[in-house]
Amino acid sequence: MEFKRLFEPITINNLVIKNRTVMPSMGLAYSTDYSFNDRYRDFYRERAKGGVGLLTIGPVAIDRVGSAPFMSGLFDDSYVEPLRLFLDELHRETDVKVATQLLHMGRYTFSFLTGMTPIAPSPIPSRLTHETPREMTDEDIEGVKEAYAQAARRAKEAGFDFVEVLACTGYLISEFLSPVTNQRTDAYGGSIENRMRFGLEVIRKVRETIGRKLALGIRIAGNDFMEGGNTNRESALFAAEAEKAGVDAINVTGGWHETKIPQLTSNVPPGGFLYLSRGIKEKVSVPVFASNRLGDPYVAERALRSGACDMICWGRPLIADPELPNKVKEGRLNQIIPCIACNQGCFDSIFAGIPVTCILNPRAGNEGFFKLGQGEKSKKIMVAGGGPAGMEFALTAAERGHDVTLYEREGQLGGQVNLAKTPPGKAEFHRLIESMKGRMEHGDVRVNLNTPLTPEMVREESPDLLLIASGARPISIDVPGVDKPHVVEAWDVLAEKVWNMGEDVIVVGGSATGCETALFVAEMAAPDPDTFTFLMYHGAENRDFAAELLHAPGRRVTVIDMLPRFADNVGRTARWSLIESLRLMGVNLRPNTLLQEIRDDSILVKTDKGEESIPADTVIMAVGVSSVNDFAENLEEIGCHVITIGDAKEPRKITEAVREGFEEALKI
């Protein structure tokens, strides 16, 4: 497929944008005092040079009561000059067009960050902050509208090409729009016409302030995905009225932060929410942007060709790879650093209150600090292990001019990623392997598969450096019956070496591996998405029966753990989706349950209520891993400098392993 539509220019108002790619506004948490600092500049500069058509800086705070100091501010004239200088640089050195997004968080604001009680249309507690906002008075409403207008004025003075008003995700304007959070009885509450009033008044006031020539957009939820909230129909009504009020483009995203419907996790099908932008586009005549899970350039191109949208939002994909547009345009697809929708470095970081980075791009958010450059002297390096840590080290070291050879004992690269990609909704992890493999090939890293590296080989080759990244292996626990034939390892189940498991399956260990293995086993009997689509499309089964098939595991699956919380090592944005999927599949989660003995047809456990027997045809062990380092006893005989990283040093997450590989390569 040729990427013709993706690289067509588009005109919004008087603004000509070179292609159909947009980097939308995303919270990055690179500031602690509302300043637009060097960290922001370094981050956005690389994305501007990477070929994106429209780059959105933001969100920016329009006032203090509806914001937080970890974002840039635009509520005072003093914030204009730093932005103006940076925008002059981008316009001088690139052909990117630059937008900013104006934000008021409403009831999502944390009072401990602002020192003020959050304000909202109605005093309804937030499930994110667990705070109850103060109901806005008429004076508050007028003040916030003026704050939007003045922030827009400053954006124009700074030299932005495009101003976007945020009206989605559960923030202030969407709180007015939704009956879930708007229980007012005045002119701003009740009917959909009244609930739209505040947002439309903001748009008109901003348009009046910036004039007709500057492009104005609005970002809306295509569906709140909140019980009792707005659907795509109501969103389309608001979009149509927003166009009449003066917007030149409508950026459509998914639901609120509070929704129970997955939005950005890897189990969301690529392009799965395109119907939201299509529903809006049918009701408006201005360009419509589509968002969420569109990072695959083929999916993006098909979305544009389908007519569902006019522009494609690449948010997390551009965090992962600033050069994504240029690489696609130039045909360098095997060099793309893909977003695998893990959310570990981006959204999990935001919810943890730390700056955004990326599991596959350790430079994200640290562009000014981590500069690759060439090593002082080219060195001969041998790498033991082809997992994420070893591959990241190898490709980074090679990029810096070193002579690198990687040895992997198995017949494929990837290490534990080959297991991580097996559970439902985790297929995206395969792109991690393919990306690193492609980039190593481009960097001339020599790869030897089915070749365990030995001390003898190292002594024979006499490298300057040996990098050990040999990974980990499952551990066992000392429990009677653990050696019985129906006791298997989770790794073997995920590698599909075990399939005959009977009706009663017990998973011992409630970490990420245990829970994802349980979901994998439970979904074996359920129809795959293509089968379900076929049944529904042709009306072969009614909807209720088809839904029953989706949630019918075909066997009884139980997960036990001595700890009180399951999947505690899974990031916040993915954990709730995993737990919900287990619930939907009827998997029985048994916390505070200690394994005592494995019997031929059951297990004996101990709980706070005493001992209990649970039927078990198969027992799957997922109780942890230990480091593998075959060189540990021979380090003194190796005869070269040795570095150990990744799981070989200490079991850890992929994020930490990749970052360690990257940082160690920078030291060479």
Secondary structure, DSSP 8 states (H G I E B T S, - for coil): ---TGGG--EEETTEEESSSEEE--------SSS---HHHHHHHHHHHHTT-SEEEEEEEESSSTT--TTSEE-SSGGGHHHHHHHHHHHHHH---EEEEEEE--GGG--HHHHSS--EESS----TTT----EE--HHHHHHHHHHHHHHHHHHHHHT-SEEEEEE-TTSHHHHHH-TTT----STTSSSHHHHHHHHHHHHHHHHHHH-SSSEEEEEEES---STTS--HHHHHHHHHHHHHHT-SEEEEE---TT-SS-SSSTTS-TTTTHHHHHHHHTT-SS-EEE-SS--SHHHHHHHHHHTS-SEEE-SHHHHH-TTHHHHHHTT-GGG-----S--TTTHHHHHHTS----SS-TTTT-TTT------SS--EEEEE--SHHHHHHHHHHHHTT-EEEEE-SSSSS-TTHHHHTSSTT-TTHHHHHHHHHHHHHHTT-EEESS----HHHHHHH--SEEEE---EEE-----TTTTSTTEEEHHHHHTT------SEEEEE--SHHHHHHHHHHHGGGS--HHHHHHHHHTTSS-HHHHHHHHT--SSEEEEE-SSSSTTTTS-HHHHHHHHHHHHHTT-EEE-S-EEEEE-SSEEEEEETTEEEEEE-SEEEE---EEE--TTGGGHHHH-SEEEE-GGGTS---HHHHHHHHHHHHHT-
